């Protein structure tokens, strides 16, 4: 028993760390063979599958594994091999011994494909971003983009789209996103000329993100309106496009279109993209409040979003009640959160909605109330402000009341019984007409031409009769020949 215990304690702890490295390197070699097959067969779906498998191995990437894979996939001593190796940090001796032993098991490729070279750039770039070496990542991404400009192969479109994304991400993480705007426009022009639709989608979203990052909404809308449109090839890129379009429409005061775009982006987003769905819901909540709607409580209770949407829940509660003082306290309490979400300017617009909601509650509760009391209840600065706000609400149709300027009061009109009017009958009639029209269109679509089955049967019978007549005529002719 003691001997068995001693044998279990023999291995050194350092050898257990790189034990997963050979398996990771083996998986990367399998991915490389998959990319080669996709390049030779010109099947982009194989390369897309290779990228998905790479994302699954992302956390297992190490400098020693990448250096061994570079020596396998690229020709040692080549320009790409030398450049990519310079970006990798020096690995530990133990890891190096294990990986060199595994790399000698298979000889390196003599002529590397462009797809493999770009894939190596992508691998190194992902590793540098995960290690938070953003300066090296910037240099690596710039080198990969300059290399990618000289290649025009449709099998590279999937890899190129992913490289474009990380290229923009590197500059965004370092706070220099404006430096690559002209380069992104040039890449978008190249992708358009090469009919690279996936690249066009990706680059259009990156350009919109670039403009919106610096609050250049007019330029973003001009680019979006003039960019070529086609059927979306990537659901993720389409969701991003809807989100950016929703933000642009919100700033342009087109709240109805913005609400549709933001809600559609949140619905189409993958379940794993929790952060993206949270951002979509934040903007959608603000837009619905600006439209005068109150979001349901279930919106704030979605799984994984309760904590992130808590400030917006309290804001919605303040708008629903119509308490201006509570609205101000919530806005001050979560000012840092609203500033980081870039929704602070939109929340300033909500002040008018809060006042209007409170004024509507007052008009329902009181048939006659002094403007001084209105200013006190709404916590306005002066009676003149209350008078102007009430006058605007009456003009917009928000409340049914009149102003008595001589006595300085607001007179609310009595709310009549709506069921004593013809309005419910008109609404009910329009709904019935809509249902009947839909039913008639469905029945009309199911109709067939009259006697179509009879015509088909008669044509078949006619064909059979003609065939029988021909056979009978041939038989008679043969009998005549026999007689002679």
C-alpha positions in Angstrom: 0.0 0.0 0.0 2.8 2.4 0.8 4.5 1.6 -2.5 1.3 2.5 -4.4 1.0 5.8 -2.6 4.6 6.7 -3.3 4.1 5.9 -7.0 1.2 8.2 -7.2 3.2 11.0 -5.8 6.1 10.6 -8.2 5.0 12.8 -11.2 6.0 16.4 -11.0 3.2 19.0 -11.0 4.8 20.9 -13.9 4.2 18.0 -16.3 0.4 18.1 -15.7 0.1 21.6 -17.0 1.0 21.1 -20.7 -0.7 17.7 -20.8 -3.6 19.2 -22.9 -1.2 20.9 -25.4 -0.7 17.8 -27.6 -4.5 17.3 -27.9 -5.0 21.0 -28.8 -2.3 20.8 -31.4 -3.8 17.7 -32.8 -7.2 19.4 -33.1 -5.6 22.4 -34.8 -4.0 20.1 -37.4 -7.4 18.5 -38.0 -8.9 22.0 -38.5 -6.1 22.8 -40.9 -6.9 19.7 -43.0 -10.5 20.7 -43.0 -9.6 24.2 -44.3 -7.4 22.5 -47.1 -10.3 20.3 -48.1 -12.6 23.4 -48.2 -10.1 25.3 -50.3 -9.5 22.6 -52.8 -13.3 21.7 -53.1 -14.2 25.4 -53.0 -16.7 24.8 -50.2 -17.0 27.8 -47.8 -19.1 25.8 -45.4 -16.1 23.7 -44.4 -14.1 26.8 -43.7 -17.0 28.1 -41.6 -17.1 24.9 -39.7 -13.3 25.2 -39.1 -13.8 28.6 -37.5 -16.5 27.3 -35.2 -14.2 24.5 -34.1 -11.5 27.1 -33.5 -13.8 29.1 -31.2 -14.3 26.0 -29.1 -10.5 25.7 -28.7 -10.0 29.4 -28.0 -9.4 29.1 -24.2 -6.9 26.2 -24.7 -4.6 28.2 -27.0 -1.0 28.7 -25.7 2.1 30.3 -27.2 3.9 26.9 -27.4 1.0 25.3 -29.2 0.7 28.2 -31.7 4.4 28.1 -32.5 4.3 24.4 -33.1 1.2 24.8 -35.3 2.9 27.7 -37.3 5.9 25.4 -38.0 3.4 22.8 -39.2 1.1 25.0 -41.3 3.7 27.5 -42.7 7.0 27.1 -44.3 9.7 27.8 -41.7 11.7 30.8 -42.6 9.0 32.4 -44.8 7.8 35.9 -44.3 4.5 35.0 -42.7 6.1 32.5 -40.4 8.8 35.0 -39.2 6.3 37.8 -38.7 3.7 35.7 -36.8 6.4 34.0 -34.6 7.6 37.5 -33.6 4.2 38.3 -32.1 4.2 35.3 -29.8 5.8 35.4 -26.4 8.5 33.0 -25.5 7.1 29.8 -24.1 8.3 27.8 -21.1 10.9 25.1 -21.5 8.6 22.3 -20.3 5.9 23.2 -22.8 8.4 23.6 -25.5 9.8 20.1 -25.0 6.3 18.5 -25.2 5.2 20.5 -28.2 8.4 19.9 -30.2 8.1 16.2 -29.6 4.6 16.3 -31.0 5.4 18.5 -33.9 8.1 16.2 -35.2 5.6 13.5 -35.6 4.3 15.1 -38.8 6.5 17.0 -41.3 5.5 20.6 -42.1 3.7 21.6 -45.3 5.9 22.5 -48.2 3.5 24.9 -49.9 1.0 26.5 -47.6 -2.3 27.6 -49.0 -3.4 31.3 -48.7 -6.4 30.0 -46.6 -4.0 28.4 -44.1 -1.8 31.5 -44.0 -4.8 33.7 -43.2 -6.1 31.2 -40.7 -2.7 31.4 -38.9 -3.1 35.2 -38.8 -6.5 34.7 -37.2 -5.3 32.3 -34.6 -2.4 34.5 -33.5 -4.7 37.6 -33.4 -7.3 35.8 -31.2 -4.6 34.6 -28.9 -3.1 38.2 -28.5 -6.5 39.7 -27.8 -7.3 37.0 -25.2 -3.9 37.7 -23.5 -4.7 41.5 -23.6 -1.6 42.3 -25.6 -3.5 44.9 -27.6 -0.4 46.7 -29.2 0.9 43.4 -30.6 -2.7 42.6 -31.7 -2.9 45.9 -33.6 0.3 45.2 -35.5 -0.8 41.6 -36.3 -4.3 42.8 -37.5 -2.8 45.5 -39.7 -0.3 43.0 -41.2 -3.2 40.5 -41.9 -5.3 43.1 -43.6 -2.5 44.2 -45.8 -1.9 40.6 -46.8 -5.6 40.0 -47.3 -5.9 42.9 -49.8 -3.6 41.0 -52.2 -5.7 37.9 -52.2 -8.9 37.5 -54.2 -10.3 34.1 -53.5 -13.9 33.4 -52.6 -12.9 30.6 -50.1 -11.2 33.4 -48.1 -14.5 35.4 -47.6 -15.4 33.7 -44.3 -11.9 34.1 -42.8 -11.7 37.7 -44.1 -15.0 38.6 -42.4 -13.7 37.4 -39.1 -10.4 39.2 -39.6 -12.2 42.4 -40.3 -14.1 42.1 -37.0 -11.0 41.6 -34.9 -9.2 44.3 -36.8 -11.8 46.8 -35.7 -11.9 45.4 -32.2 -8.1 45.8 -31.7 -8.3 49.5 -32.5 -11.5 50.0 -30.5 -9.8 48.4 -27.4 -6.9 50.8 -27.8 -9.1 53.9 -28.3 -7.9 54.6 -31.8 -11.0 53.5 -33.8 -11.1 56.7 -35.9 -7.7 55.8 -37.5 -9.1 52.9 -39.5 -12.2 54.6 -40.8 -10.8 55.3 -44.2 -9.2 51.9 -44.4 -12.6 50.3 -43.6 -14.2 52.3 -46.4 -11.5 51.1 -48.8 -12.1 47.5 -47.7 -15.8 47.9 -48.2 -15.2 49.2 -51.7 -12.9 46.2 -52.5 -15.5 43.7 -51.1 -18.2 45.3 -53.3 -16.0 45.0 -56.4 -15.2 41.4 -55.6 -18.9 40.5 -54.9 -18.0 39.5 -51.3 -21.4 39.9 -49.8 -20.4 38.5 -46.3 -17.5 41.0 -46.2 -19.8 43.8 -47.2 -22.2 43.0 -44.4 -19.4 42.8 -41.8 -17.7 46.0 -43.0 -20.9 47.9 -43.2 -21.7 47.1 -39.5 -18.1 47.9 -38.5 -18.4 51.3 -40.3 -21.8 52.0 -38.6 -20.2 51.1 -35.2 -17.3 53.4 -36.0 -19.5 56.3 -36.8 -21.9 55.7 -33.8 -18.9 55.4 -31.5 -18.2 59.1 -32.2 -21.9 60.1 -32.3 -21.7 60.7 -36.1 -25.3 59.7 -36.7 -25.9 61.7 -39.9 -22.8 60.2 -41.6 -23.9 56.7 -40.5 -27.4 57.2 -42.0 -25.9 58.5 -45.3 -23.6 55.4 -45.5 -26.4 53.0 -44.6 -28.9 54.5 -47.1 -26.4 54.4 -50.0 -24.8 51.0 -49.2 -25.9 48.1 -51.5 -28.6 45.9 -49.9 -29.0 42.2 -50.4 -30.3 39.1 -48.6 -28.5 38.7 -45.3 -25.9 35.8 -45.2 -25.2 35.9 -41.5 -27.8 36.1 -38.8 -25.3 37.7 -36.4 -24.4 40.5 -38.8 -28.1 41.1 -39.6 -28.8 41.4 -35.8 -26.0 44.0 -35.5 -27.4 45.9 -38.5 -30.8 46.0 -36.9 -29.4 47.2 -33.6 -27.4 50.0 -35.3 -30.4 51.0 -37.4 -32.5 51.2 -34.3 -30.1 53.5 -32.6 -30.0 55.8 -35.7 -33.8 55.9 -35.9 -34.0 56.7 -32.2 -31.7 59.7 -32.5 -33.8 60.8 -35.5 -37.0 60.8 -33.4 -38.5 57.9 -35.5 -39.4 55.9 -32.5 -41.8 53.5 -34.2 -39.2 52.2 -36.6 -36.6 52.2 -33.9 -38.8 50.0 -31.7 -39.4 47.5 -34.4 -35.7 47.2 -35.3 -34.5 46.9 -31.7 -37.1 44.3 -30.7 -36.4 42.3 -33.9 -32.7 42.4 -33.1 -33.3 41.1 -29.6 -35.5 38.3 -30.8 -33.1 37.2 -33.6 -30.0 37.3 -31.5 -28.5 34.0 -30.3 -29.3 32.9 -26.8 -25.5 32.9 -26.0 -25.2 36.6 -26.9 -26.5 37.8 -23.6 -24.7 41.1 -23.6 -26.0 42.0 -27.0 -29.6 41.2 -26.0 -29.2 43.3 -22.9 -28.2 46.3 -24.9 -31.1 45.8 -27.3 -33.5 45.6 -24.4 -32.1 48.8 -22.8 -32.6 50.8 -25.9 -36.0 49.3 -26.6 -37.2 50.1 -23.1 -36.2 53.8 -23.6 -37.9 53.9 -27.0 -41.1 52.4 -25.7 -41.2 55.0 -22.9 -40.7 57.8 -25.4 -43.6 56.4 -27.4 -45.8 56.6 -24.3 -45.8 52.9 -23.7 -45.0 51.1 -20.4 -43.0 47.9 -20.9 -44.3 44.8 -19.1 -42.7 43.6 -16.0 -41.6 40.3 -17.7 -39.2 42.4 -19.9 -37.1 43.2 -16.8 -37.3 39.7 -15.4 -35.7 37.9 -18.3 -33.1 35.3 -17.3 -29.7 36.8 -16.8 -30.9 40.4 -17.3 -32.4 41.3 -13.9 -29.3 43.1 -12.6 -28.5 44.9 -15.8 -32.0 46.1 -16.3 -32.6 47.2 -12.7 -31.9 51.0 -13.4 -34.3 50.9 -16.3 -36.9 49.2 -14.2 -36.8 52.0 -11.6 -36.8 54.6 -14.4 -39.9 52.9 -15.9 -41.6 53.0 -12.5 -41.0 56.7 -12.2 -42.4 57.4 -15.7 -45.4 55.2 -15.0 -46.3 57.1 -11.8 -45.5 60.5 -13.3 -43.4 61.6 -10.3 -40.9 64.1 -11.6 -38.9 64.2 -8.3 -38.5 60.4 -8.3 -37.5 60.6 -12.0 -34.8 63.1 -11.1 -33.5 60.9 -8.3 -33.3 57.8 -10.4 -31.5 59.7 -13.2 -28.9 61.0 -10.7 -28.6 57.6 -9.0 -27.8 55.7 -12.2 -26.1 58.5 -14.1 -22.9 56.6 -14.6 -24.8 53.5 -15.9 -26.8 55.7 -18.3 -23.7 57.4 -19.6 -21.8 54.2 -20.2 -24.9 52.8 -22.1 -25.1 56.1 -24.1 -28.7 56.5 -23.2 -28.3 59.6 -21.0 -29.5 62.0 -23.7 -32.6 59.9 -24.4 -33.5 59.9 -20.7 -33.4 63.7 -20.7 -36.2 63.5 -23.4 -38.3 61.4 -21.0 -38.8 64.4 -18.7 -41.6 65.7 -20.8 -43.3 62.2 -20.8 -43.1 62.1 -17.0 -44.8 65.6 -16.7 -47.5 64.6 -19.2 -48.3 61.4 -17.3 -48.6 63.3 -14.0 -50.7 65.9 -15.7 -53.0 63.2 -17.1 -53.5 61.7 -13.6 -54.3 65.2 -12.2 -56.9 65.9 -15.0 -58.6 62.6 -14.2 -58.6 63.2 -10.4 -59.7 66.9 -10.4 -62.4 68.6 -12.3 -61.0 72.0 -11.4 -57.5 72.7 -10.0 -55.4 75.9 -9.7 -52.3 76.1 -11.8 -50.3 76.8 -8.7 -51.4 73.4 -7.3 -50.5 71.8 -10.6 -47.0 73.2 -10.4 -46.7 72.0 -6.8 -47.9 68.5 -7.6 -45.7 68.2 -10.7 -42.8 69.9 -8.8 -42.3 72.5 -11.5 -40.3 75.7 -11.0 -43.1 78.2 -11.5 -46.8 78.7 -12.4 -45.8 80.0 -15.8 -44.1 76.7 -16.6 -47.2 74.8 -15.5 -49.5 77.0 -17.7 -47.4 76.4 -20.8 -47.1 72.7 -20.2 -50.9 72.4 -19.7 -51.6 74.4 -22.8 -49.3 72.2 -24.9 -50.9 69.0 -23.5 -54.3 70.3 -24.4 -53.2 71.2 -27.9 -51.6 67.8 -28.4 -54.7 66.0 -27.2 -53.0 64.4 -24.2 -55.7 65.7 -21.8 -59.3 66.8 -22.3 -59.5 70.1 -20.5 -59.6 73.9 -20.8 -57.5 76.7 -19.3 -59.1 79.6 -17.4 -56.4 82.2 -17.6 -58.3 84.8 -15.6 -58.7 82.6 -12.6 -55.5 80.7 -13.2 -56.9 77.2 -13.1 -57.4 74.1 -15.3 -60.9 72.8 -15.9 -61.2 69.2 -16.8 -64.0 68.1 -19.0 -66.2 65.2 -17.8 -65.3 61.9 -19.3 -68.4 60.7 -21.1 -69.4 57.1 -21.4 -67.7 55.8 -24.6 -70.2 53.0 -24.9 -73.0 55.6 -25.4 -71.3 56.6 -28.7 -70.8 54.7 -32.0 -67.1 54.4 -31.5 -67.2 50.8 -30.1 -69.5 49.8 -33.0 -67.1 51.3 -35.6 -64.1 49.5 -34.1 -66.0 46.2 -33.9 -67.2 46.7 -37.5 -63.6 47.3 -38.7 -62.4 44.1 -37.0 -65.2 42.0 -38.4 -64.5 43.4 -41.9 -60.8 42.6 -41.5 -61.6 38.9 -40.5 -64.1 38.5 -43.4 -61.6 39.9 -45.9 -58.9 37.5 -44.7 -61.4 34.6 -44.9 -62.5 35.5 -48.4 -58.8 35.8 -49.6 -58.0 32.4 -48.1 -61.1 30.8 -49.9 -60.2 32.6 -53.1 -56.7 31.2 -53.0 -58.0 27.7 -52.7 -60.3 27.8 -55.7 -59.5 25.8 -58.9 -60.6 26.5 -62.5 -64.1 25.2 -63.1 -64.3 21.6 -64.4 -60.5 21.3 -64.4 -60.6 17.6 -63.4 -63.1 16.8 -66.2 -60.9 18.5 -68.8 -57.9 16.5 -67.6 -59.9 13.2 -67.8 -61.2 14.0 -71.3 -57.7 14.8 -72.5 -56.5 11.5 -71.3 -59.4 9.6 -72.8 -58.8 11.5 -76.1 -55.2 10.4 -76.1 -56.1 6.8 -75.4 -58.7 6.8 -78.2 -56.3 8.2 -80.7 -53.7 5.6 -79.7 -56.4 2.8 -80.2 -57.4 4.2 -83.6 -53.8 4.2 -84.7 -53.3 0.6 -83.6 -56.5 -0.5 -85.3 -55.5 1.3 -88.5 -52.1 -0.4 -88.4 -53.7 -3.8 -87.8 -56.1 -3.3 -90.8 -53.2 -2.3 -93.0 -51.2 -5.4 -92.0 -54.2 -7.6 -92.8 -54.5 -5.9 -96.3 -50.8 -6.6 -97.0 -51.3 -10.2 -96.0 -54.2 -10.6 -98.4 -52.2 -9.4 -101.4 
